[in-house]
C-alpha cells in the first residue's frame, strides 16, 4: 500500500514547511520556505486551501483541460488526501491557509461550514482566479496573518474566523463567476445530463437498480456530486434531484397513456420498488393520482 503522510496538527504541517506556528489552530503557510521534496500523498486533519501563484500548465476541468495563468485555489476538507508518490523532486510555491475544525466551534462559520460545497469538489474542479480575484484572496490571507502576528487577545478568534468567513464568501462568488464564464462547458454538461437520463429510462436500469441518484449521475459525468449539484442549480434554477424528479414525471405521463400497461407495471418500469410510492410521488408532484391522470386524459 502506498504511504500517506498524515498531518494531524497545524504545528506538524508548519514544521514540514519550515514555517513558525503562531496559533495552534490556524496558519497562513508560505510554501516557498519549504525545502525541495519528493511528491507524496498527503492527508490533512484540518481544512486546507492551496493558492497556486505560478503558471500551472494544463489544469483539468471536468473532462477537458483549461489553461489559466493567474492562479488556482484547491480546497480540502479534514480527512481528504491529495498528491501521489513518486521520486520526482519539486519546490513547493504559493500559500496555504489551514485551519482546524476546533477553531470554528461556537462560531457562525462553524454552523455554516458544510454549506461551502467546494470543500468536497474534486481537485480537477479547482477555482481558477483572475488577477484581481487573486489580489483579493491574498488580501484576505494578509488580514488573517496580521492577526496571527499580534498578541492573542479576546478579539483575536472572532477577527480570524470572520476573515476566514469573508475569504470563503469571496470564493463562493468567484465559483459562481466561474460557472457563468464557462457557460458553454456547463451547457455541455447539462445536455449530457439530459441524454444520460433519456438513456437511463429507455434501458432496463430502472428495473435493476431503481431510480437514478444524483451521485450516480455525477459519477457518470465524471464530476463530484456537490460540484455537479451546484452547477446544475446555477444553470437550471433547480437541484439535480428536482431535475431528475421532473424527468420521472415527464416519462411517467407519457407511459400512463399506454393503456396496455397497469399503473403498477409503469411504476416498476420507472424504478419504483412499490407502486404506492409511485402513486404518492406522482400525486405530490401533479396534484392527481396516476389513475386520475389517465382518466382525465
C-alpha positions in Angstrom: 0.0 0.0 0.0 1.3 3.5 -0.8 2.4 5.5 2.1 0.3 8.5 3.1 1.9 11.3 5.2 -0.6 12.4 7.8 -0.8 15.8 9.4 -3.0 15.8 12.5 -1.9 19.2 13.8 -1.3 22.6 12.3 2.1 22.7 14.1 3.3 19.5 12.3 2.4 20.9 8.9 4.2 24.2 9.7 7.3 22.3 10.7 7.1 20.3 7.5 7.1 23.6 5.5 9.7 25.4 7.7 7.1 27.9 8.9 6.6 29.2 12.5 3.5 28.2 14.4 1.8 31.4 15.6 -1.5 29.8 16.6 -2.2 26.1 17.2 -5.4 26.0 15.2 -4.8 28.3 12.2 -1.9 29.3 9.9 -1.1 31.0 6.7 1.7 28.8 5.3 4.3 30.2 2.9 5.2 27.1 0.9 8.3 28.7 -0.8 10.0 28.3 2.6 9.8 24.6 2.4 12.8 22.5 1.2 12.6 20.7 -2.1 10.9 17.3 -1.6 9.5 14.2 -3.3 6.0 14.0 -4.4 4.0 12.4 -1.7 0.4 11.5 -0.9 -0.7 13.9 2.0 -3.6 13.7 4.3 -4.8 16.7 6.4 -6.9 16.5 9.6 -7.9 20.2 9.1 -9.3 22.4 6.4 -6.6 23.2 3.8 -6.7 25.7 0.9 -3.8 25.9 -1.5 -3.2 29.0 -3.6 -1.0 28.3 -6.6 0.8 31.5 -7.6 2.7 30.2 -10.6 1.7 29.0 -14.0 0.2 25.6 -13.6 0.1 24.4 -17.2 -3.0 22.4 -18.3 -5.4 22.2 -15.4 -8.1 19.6 -15.6 -11.7 21.0 -15.7 -14.5 18.4 -16.0 -13.4 16.2 -18.9 -11.2 18.8 -20.5 -8.0 20.8 -19.9 -8.1 24.5 -19.1 -5.1 26.8 -19.2 -5.0 29.5 -16.6 -2.0 31.6 -15.6 -3.2 33.8 -12.7 -3.6 31.0 -10.2 -5.9 28.4 -8.8 -7.4 27.6 -5.4 -7.7 24.0 -4.3 -9.9 23.2 -1.2 -9.6 20.1 1.0 -11.8 19.1 4.0 -10.4 17.3 7.0 -9.5 13.7 6.2 -9.0 14.2 2.5 -5.9 13.0 0.6 -4.0 14.8 -2.2 -0.9 14.1 -4.2 0.9 11.0 -5.5 4.1 9.1 -4.5 7.0 9.5 -6.9 10.7 10.0 -6.9 10.4 13.4 -8.6 11.6 16.4 -6.6 9.8 19.7 -6.7 10.0 23.1 -4.9 6.6 24.0 -3.3 5.4 27.5 -4.1 2.4 29.6 -3.2 0.5 29.8 0.0 -1.8 27.6 2.0 -4.5 28.6 4.5 -5.0 25.9 7.1 -7.4 25.9 10.0 -8.6 23.2 12.4 -12.3 22.5 12.9 -11.8 23.2 16.6 -11.2 26.9 15.7 -14.8 27.1 14.4 -16.6 25.7 17.5 -19.2 28.1 18.8 -19.0 30.4 15.7 -21.4 31.2 12.9 -18.9 29.8 10.5 -18.8 26.5 12.4 -22.6 26.2 12.0 -22.4 27.0 8.2 -19.1 25.4 7.1 -20.9 22.5 5.5 -22.6 24.9 3.2 -19.3 25.7 1.4 -19.6 22.7 -1.0 -16.3 23.4 -2.7 -14.5 21.6 0.1 -15.9 18.4 -1.4 -15.2 19.4 -5.1 -12.6 17.2 -6.8 -9.1 18.7 -7.4 -9.8 18.9 -11.1 -12.7 21.2 -10.3 -10.5 23.8 -8.7 -11.3 27.6 -8.6 -9.4 29.5 -11.3 -8.7 33.1 -10.3 -8.3 36.2 -12.3 -5.5 38.6 -11.4 -7.9 40.9 -9.5 -9.5 38.0 -7.7 -6.1 36.7 -6.7 -5.3 40.1 -5.1 -8.5 39.9 -3.0 -7.6 36.4 -1.9 -4.1 37.5 -0.9 -5.5 40.5 1.0 -7.7 38.1 3.0 -4.6 36.0 3.8 -2.8 39.1 4.9 -5.6 40.1 7.3 -5.5 36.7 8.9 -1.7 36.7 9.1 -1.8 40.2 10.6 -4.0 38.9 13.5 -1.7 35.9 13.9 1.4 38.0 14.2 0.0 40.1 17.1 -0.6 39.1 20.7 -3.7 37.0 21.1 -6.5 38.8 22.9 -10.2 38.5 23.4 -10.8 39.8 19.9 -8.4 37.5 18.0 -10.6 34.5 17.5 -13.5 36.5 16.3 -11.4 38.5 13.8 -9.6 35.5 12.5 -12.7 33.5 12.0 -14.5 36.5 10.5 -11.7 36.9 8.0 -11.8 33.2 7.1 -15.5 33.5 6.5 -15.0 36.6 4.4 -12.5 34.7 2.3 -14.9 31.7 1.8 -17.7 34.0 0.8 -15.5 35.6 -1.8 -14.6 32.1 -3.0 -18.4 31.3 -3.3 -18.8 34.5 -5.5 -15.8 33.5 -7.7 -17.1 30.0 -8.2 -20.4 31.5 -9.3 -18.5 33.6 -11.8 -16.6 30.5 -13.0 -19.9 28.8 -13.7 -21.1 31.7 -15.7 -17.9 32.3 -17.7 -17.8 28.7 -18.6 -21.3 28.7 -19.9 -20.5 26.5 -22.9 -18.9 23.9 -20.7 -21.9 24.0 -18.4 -24.4 23.7 -21.2 -22.5 20.7 -22.5 -22.8 19.0 -19.1 -26.5 19.8 -18.9 -27.0 18.3 -22.4 -25.1 15.2 -21.3 -27.2 15.0 -18.1 -30.4 15.1 -20.2 -29.1 12.4 -22.6 -28.0 10.3 -19.6 -31.5 10.4 -18.2 -33.0 9.6 -21.6 -30.8 6.6 -22.0 -31.4 5.5 -18.4 -35.2 5.4 -18.7 -35.0 3.7 -22.1 -32.9 0.9 -20.7 -33.6 -1.8 -18.1 -31.6 0.1 -15.4 -34.6 1.4 -13.5 -35.9 -2.2 -13.0 -32.5 -3.4 -12.0 -31.1 -0.5 -9.8 -34.1 1.8 -9.2 -34.4 5.5 -9.8 -31.2 7.3 -10.8 -29.4 9.0 -7.9 -27.6 12.3 -8.1 -24.4 10.6 -7.0 -24.8 8.0 -9.9 -25.4 10.8 -12.4 -22.4 12.8 -11.2 -20.1 9.8 -11.4 -21.3 9.0 -14.9 -20.5 12.6 -15.9 -17.1 12.4 -14.1 -17.9 15.2 -11.6 -18.0 15.3 -7.8 -21.7 15.3 -6.6 -21.5 18.7 -4.9 -19.9 20.4 -7.9 -22.4 18.7 -10.2 -25.2 19.9 -7.9 -24.1 23.5 -7.7 -23.5 23.6 -11.4 -27.0 22.3 -12.3 -28.6 24.5 -9.8 -26.8 27.5 -11.3 -27.7 26.5 -14.8 -31.4 25.5 -14.3 -32.5 27.0 -11.0 -33.3 23.6 -9.6 -31.3 20.9 -7.9 -30.2 17.7 -9.8 -32.7 15.8 -7.6 -35.5 18.1 -8.6 -34.4 17.8 -12.2 -34.4 14.0 -12.0 -37.9 14.1 -10.4 -39.2 16.3 -13.2 -37.8 13.8 -15.7 -39.5 11.0 -13.9 -42.9 12.8 -14.0 -42.4 13.6 -17.7 -41.7 10.0 -18.6 -44.5 8.7 -16.3 -47.1 11.0 -18.0 -46.0 9.6 -21.4 -46.3 6.0 -20.3 -49.6 6.4 -18.5 -51.2 6.9 -21.9 -50.2 3.3 -22.7 -53.4 1.5 -21.7 -51.7 -1.9 -22.2 -49.8 -1.4 -19.0 -51.1 -1.1 -15.5 -50.1 1.7 -13.2 -48.1 -0.9 -11.1 -46.2 -2.1 -14.2 -45.4 1.5 -15.1 -44.2 2.1 -11.5 -41.8 -0.9 -11.7 -40.6 0.1 -15.1 -39.7 3.6 -13.8 -37.7 2.1 -10.9 -40.1 2.4 -8.0 -39.9 -0.6 -5.6 -43.6 -0.2 -4.6 -46.5 1.1 -6.7 -47.9 3.0 -3.8 -44.7 5.0 -3.6 -45.1 6.0 -7.3 -48.7 6.9 -6.7 -47.8 9.1 -3.7 -44.9 10.7 -5.6 -47.0 11.4 -8.7 -49.8 13.0 -6.7 -47.4 15.1 -4.8 -45.9 16.5 -8.0 -49.1 16.8 -10.1 -52.0 17.0 -7.7 -53.7 13.9 -9.1 -53.0 10.2 -8.9 -51.7 8.2 -11.9 -55.2 6.7 -12.4 -56.9 10.1 -12.2 -54.4 11.5 -14.7 -55.1 8.6 -17.1 -58.8 9.1 -16.8 -58.5 12.9 -17.2 -56.6 12.5 -20.4 
